[in-house]
């Protein structure tokens, strides 16, 4: 596995915005399969549309990559997402830790799976529901 693949992937993600979504084609295969706790998306065209919709709804979104690990044709990235959404946490920045598993074919990602706590990202910041989610998490931690 070439370390340049990781550097290129991270470079694209850290500069990604609604104005340069065409750069996704530099890192993803046309038949990419993307999955996170909320979505399953098949194909580069659908993934590009997903990102376009996401950037329309958030005030900002960036990823801080903390570490990367290689195994055969896979890369594991550990990150913190910093994002602001006008309807969550009064538009303040929300931090969500997570990781991604990337499978490559050649020099492009064919499978991208994200793992993160949806409660920390979304549910804890919704009025009324957030209090219930935090209460449940606190009880489960005891």
Number of C-alpha atoms within 10 A of each C-alpha: 14 9 11 10 17 20 12 14 18 17 11 17 18 14 12 19 18 13 9 11 17 12 15 20 14 13 20 23 19 17 15 23 20 21 17 14 11 7 10 11 17 16 15 19 15 16 21 18 13 14 16 16 12 16 17 11 13 15 14 16 18 17 20 14 17 11 10 16 12 15 9 8 14 17 20 19 19 18 19 17 18 17 19 19 19 13 13 19 16 12 14 14 17 18 16 18 18 16 19 18 20 21 21 21 13 11 19 19 26 21 19 20 16 18 14 17 12 13 15 16 18 16 18 20 19 16 13 10 13 17 14 13 17 16 13 11 13 10 9 8 7 5
